[in-house]
């Protein structure tokens, strides 16, 4: 999956909007963040980014789901996020199946909609 395909999937599943609030800074890490937010409250649903050539997505999950997901290859505590609630998925190198990823995206959207 490409970064654009992943961003499009998140927007399609959540009705979110694309934002780029973290790009263009003076950080030594030149990550281009694709942030998908809720339109109404502007809370972050997901953050899509490529680091060292690896396509990643940060998603919010209830802690129990996150703990279970982290047992799968390609799922780790959230990159630059609260490690209890956020998880990072290595989209192209994971045991998470496509429909499971869609479920994770929907869960993140639901948890951040209020």
N, C-alpha and C positions, 0 to 999 in steps of 0.2 A: 504494500500500500504506500502511496506517496503522501507527503505532507498535505497537499491540496485535497486529496481524496479523503483524508482523515478529518480535516477541517470541515469539508462539505458534509461528511457523515454526521459530525457533531451538530452542525447547524440544522441539518435535515431532521435529526431525531429530537432536537430540543427547541427549535424555533429561536435559537439564540442569535446574537450578532457578533461579528468579528471586531476585535479591537487590538491595538498594538501599544499598550501603555508603557511597556518596559524597553522598547527598542530605541536605539540611537543614543544611549548614554555613554558614559566614559568607562564602563566596566571592562576589565581585561578579557572577560568571557564575551565573545561576540555571538550570543545566541539570539536568533530572531524568534521572538515569542509570538505565537498566534493565540490570542486569548479570546475565548468564546464566553460571552456574558449574557445574562438575562436582559431582555429589553426593558422590562419594567423596573427592576431594582438594581440593575447593573452589577449584580454579584457574579463572581467568576463561576462558570460551570466546568470549564476545562481549559487547560493550557497545553497547546501542542507545540513541540519544538524538536529540533534536531541538534544533538550534541555528539561530537566526534563521529559524525556520519550515521548515528543511530536515531531513528524516529521514535519519539517518546510522547506520552500524554499523561498529564497529571489529572486525576479524578478524585472527587470526594466520595467516601464510602462510610457507612456506619462501621465503627471499629471492629466488630465481629466479622463483617464481610471482608474488611481489609486484611485482618489476620489470616483468614482462610485463603484469600487471593494471593497473599505473599508466599504461600507454600508452593505456588505454581512458578515454573520457570518464566522469567521475564517480568515479574511483578516485584516491586520493591517499595520501601517507604518513599513518600512524596519528595521530589527534588525541589528544594527551596520552599517547602510547604510544611505545615504541621504534620508531623509523622504519625500521629494517632489517627487523623481523619483523612489524610490525603495519601494517595498511592500513585506511583509512576509505573506505567506499562510500556515495555519495550515492544511496540506494536508488531514488528516484523520478526521477532525472535522470542515468542512466548507460547506457552501452552494454552493461553486463553483463546478460546474459539471465537470466531467473528460474532456469533449471536450473544455470547457471554460479554464481549466488549460492548456491544450495543446495550445490554442490560446494565453494565457499569456506567455507561454514559447517561442512561436514563436515571439511574440512582443518584448520580452526581447532580443532575438537573433538579430532581425532586428535593434533595437535601439543601439546595442553595436557592430555592425559589421564594422563600419567605424572608 
